[in-house]
Amino acid sequence: MTDPIRVLVVEDDPVAADAHELYVGRVPGFTAVAKARTGAEARRVLDRTQVDLLLLDLHLPDVHGLQFARTLRASGHHADVIAVTSARDLAMVREGVSLGVVQYVLKPFTFATLRDRLVRYAEFRGAAGEASGQDEVDRALAVLRAPAPASLPKGLSGPTLQRVTGALRGAADGLTAAGVAEAVGISRITGRRYLEHLVDTGRAARSPLYGQVGRPELVYRWVSRTH
């Protein structure tokens, strides 16, 4: 039986760290061996524990994640890294490639998103032997670099979801289903379905809009993480 891939979760938010540890444990072939809240704490774990993969938040209290990865490489640690961040700076993505960052996962993410990245990483890691040619090398890299798009619930479309997402992100005070319907050009019922999907996937939050007669309407707000 193949040994599980040993994962160190490095995340300063304790709620997120617990969730990430739980996610890792739900993927066959992976085990979370420890959690660390700072770079210094992660370094101590790595010095005493075998780790194959870091699930690494890039904005730690004591060090930036890429700087931490750089010091690990300089000291001889060779664990791969899946970076977890809300930052969308492509220059940072390019820098991470040279430091062993094999995947980026943008916050907030769902279990399905992380599971896809972990499964692909395991397939890439398990490749062995000599490639027969360029096509086989390309296929091995494509497993890691080209994740399949996440499937949407029946009846929802990617382009419409992008428009709903854009409208919600641009509304500082949030939007109701009626507000989204007007902004995007869809029905109120359809707008609510897209908004509920964003809530279910952790990208939006809903709360009652009081001050109205009768049952309060729901207002939806984009979830923004600063690290």
C-alpha positions, 0 to 999 in steps of 0.5 A: 500500500502506498504511503499517504502524502503528508501535508503541513497546513500553514495558516494563521486563521485558526478557523481556516486552518481547521477547515483546511486540515479537515479538507485534506483528511477527506481526500484519499491518499493524503493526511494532514500531519500538523498545523502551523500558524507562523513561518517559525512554527512551520519551520519547527514542524519541518525540522522534526516531521516528514512533510511532502506538501505544504498548504501554505497561506502566503500572508503569515504574521511573521513572513511572506509565504514566498520568502518562507519557501525561499528560505526552505529551499536554501536550507535543503527542504524539498517539500512541494507547495500549494499556495493559498492566498486571496492575492491575484498578482500574476508576478507573484505567481511567476515568482512562486514557480521557481520556489516549488509552488505547484498550485495556487488556490484562491481564497475563499475556496470550497472542498471540491476546489482543493480536492481537485488540486490535491488529486491532480498533484498526486497524479503528477507526483506519481508519474514515474519512468522515462517519457517516450517523447514531448507529448508525454511530458506535456501531458504530465505537466498538463495534469498539474497546470490545467485543472478542469473547470468546476462544474455548476449546478444544473441550470446555471451558466458560467457567463451569467455567473461571471456577470452576477459575480461582477455585479456583487463585487461592485456593490459595496452595500450588497445586492438583493436578488431583485438588484442582481436581476436588474443589474444583470438582466435576468429574473429575480428567481434566477438571480437568487439561484446564482446568489445562493450558489455563491453563498454555498461556495463561500464567495458571498454571505447573506443577511436580512434587510430589515426596515420593511413591512412583512418578511425581510428581504435578503441582501447578499454581499461579496466575501472579501479576505485580506490574507 
